[in-house]
Amino acid sequence: MPSSPNRGRLFVIAAPSGTGKTSLVKALMAAMPELQFSVSHTTRRARPNEMDGKDYHFVDQASFRRMIDDGEFLEHASVFDNFYGTARRQVENALDRGQDLILEIDWQGAQQVRARLPEVIDVFILPPSRDALEERLRARPKGPDDVIARRLQDSVTELSHWHEFKYVVVNDKFGEALDALIAIVKGKGEPQRSTRPEFRTLAAGLLA
């Protein structure tokens, strides 16, 4: 179905754990308050600073599985033993109102969104190096070494899907990465196209 000229745009931003994606998304929305964050559903426990309906819609596994069975999700995925998903009606209603949305999900979810909404503008965040990724993961209070090792392996697996995205942003210097995201939202993201040879070289090093 062709898009209305007044229809909002959906921006999908994905990245492995440890790349600073969440911080970048928050800074992007602070810089461009006209954007709205699409609140996902999840079965994981709320963290102390999180609010239901603002950060996530927190639901139990039975409720989540019922939503899957009823076809209510635009995308859903299992990440670190928890389920995450985006309610399709919530997104469609916002886009129909002309609202631009930011959806922060993983590569599995991005694949599903592309299949259902081909007009999506998708961005993948890369770390500047494998060492930087591991350092950032270790700096987070996430548990013992075996948990960190698993997260690093999962992050590397996710990195292998970078080329599926239209745009790539390297989060080396935070301010420059934020400027790149803002340019993409403003329709000036040509320098961030994932087809650039520099991104292929960086990704090869990350996956080696």
Number of C-alpha atoms within 10 A of each C-alpha: 4 5 11 10 7 11 16 20 20 25 21 23 26 27 25 25 21 21 23 18 21 15 11 20 18 13 17 20 15 11 13 13 9 10 19 15 16 22 21 22 22 23 21 18 11 15 8 6 6 11 12 12 11 11 16 20 18 19 17 13 14 10 12 21 13 11 14 16 10 9 12 17 22 22 23 24 19 14 13 10 9 12 18 24 24 25 19 15 12 15 21 17 13 18 19 15 11 15 19 20 20 23 21 21 22 22 22 16 21 26 17 16 23 18 12 13 14 10 14 16 18 22 25 26 23 27 25 18 17 17 11 14 22 20 12 14 19 19 11 10 8 11 9 9 10 9 12 18 14 12 20 20 13 15 19 18 12 17 23 15 16 22 16 17 22 17 25 29 26 20 20 15 9 14 12 13 19 21 15 23 25 18 15 22 19 10 9 12 17 13 14 20 17 20 15 13 10 9 20 14 10 16 21 11 12 18 12 7
